[in-house]
Amino acid sequence: MENHFSFDQRLGIQLPDIQLDWEQFSLETQAAILFYWEQIRGTIPDRIADLENTINRKQAELSDESDFPRSCELNREIAELASIINDLWIWYRTNQDVSIKMHH
């Protein structure tokens, strides 16, 4: 299945990388791709929880930080982590709908 997915460094998960139209795959390959994606998709909430913990640590550090450049850096890091979380939720929800439709 790895040839139908590629690792996204920013998000920290594998994402679908389908090169053909869905209908060009055999039913067995479609089922295998969906199964593999569901396994990956199942890890997204845990990945989000880890990122939220990191944000919480950085926010705690930010509340005690008096160095302005470091405060700016922490804010930038927090914003990037929040952006990653948002993108992960989009993948989680969007592909839930796609998976349901493909099963029917």
C-alpha positions in Angstrom: 0.0 0.0 0.0 2.9 2.3 0.5 2.9 3.1 -3.3 -0.6 4.6 -2.9 0.5 6.8 0.1 3.3 9.2 0.8 4.5 10.5 4.2 3.7 14.1 4.9 6.6 15.4 7.1 4.6 18.4 8.3 1.5 16.5 9.4 3.5 13.4 10.6 1.2 10.9 8.8 0.9 9.2 5.5 -1.6 10.7 3.1 -3.3 9.2 0.1 -1.3 9.7 -3.1 -3.5 8.0 -5.7 -2.2 8.3 -9.2 -5.1 6.7 -11.1 -8.8 7.3 -11.2 -10.5 5.3 -8.4 -12.5 3.2 -10.9 -9.2 2.0 -12.5 -8.3 0.0 -9.3 -9.7 -3.5 -8.8 -12.3 -3.9 -6.0 -9.6 -5.7 -4.0 -7.1 -2.9 -4.4 -9.8 -0.3 -3.5 -10.7 -2.3 -0.4 -7.0 -2.6 0.6 -6.4 1.2 0.1 -9.5 2.0 2.1 -8.4 -0.4 4.9 -4.9 1.1 5.0 -6.3 4.6 5.1 -8.6 3.8 7.9 -5.7 2.5 9.9 -3.8 5.8 9.3 -7.0 7.8 9.9 -7.4 6.1 13.2 -4.1 7.5 14.4 -5.0 11.1 13.7 -6.8 11.9 17.0 -3.8 10.6 18.9 -1.5 12.7 16.8 -3.7 15.8 17.4 -3.6 15.1 21.2 0.2 15.0 21.1 0.3 18.3 19.3 -2.2 19.8 21.7 0.1 18.8 24.6 3.0 20.4 22.9 1.0 23.6 22.5 0.0 23.6 26.2 3.7 23.3 27.2 4.7 26.1 24.8 1.8 28.3 26.2 3.0 27.6 29.7 6.5 28.6 28.7 5.1 31.7 27.0 3.3 32.9 30.1 6.6 33.0 31.9 8.7 34.3 29.1 10.0 37.9 29.4 12.3 37.9 26.4 10.4 39.4 23.5 12.1 37.6 20.6 11.6 34.3 22.4 8.0 35.2 23.0 7.6 35.8 19.3 9.2 32.5 18.4 6.9 30.6 20.8 3.9 32.3 19.3 5.0 31.3 15.8 5.6 27.7 17.0 2.1 27.6 18.6 0.5 29.0 15.5 2.2 26.4 13.3 1.1 23.6 15.6 -2.4 24.9 15.5 -2.3 25.0 11.7 -1.1 21.4 11.6 -4.0 20.3 14.0 -6.5 22.1 11.7 -5.1 20.3 8.6 -5.2 17.0 10.4 -8.9 17.5 11.4 -9.7 18.4 7.8 -8.1 15.1 6.6 -9.8 13.2 9.3 -13.3 14.6 8.5 -13.1 14.9 4.8 -11.8 11.4 4.2 -14.4 10.0 6.6 -17.1 11.1 4.2 -15.1 9.8 1.2 -14.6 6.4 2.9 -18.3 6.1 3.6 -19.2 6.9 0.1 -16.7 4.5 -1.4 -18.1 1.7 0.8 -21.6 2.1 -0.7 
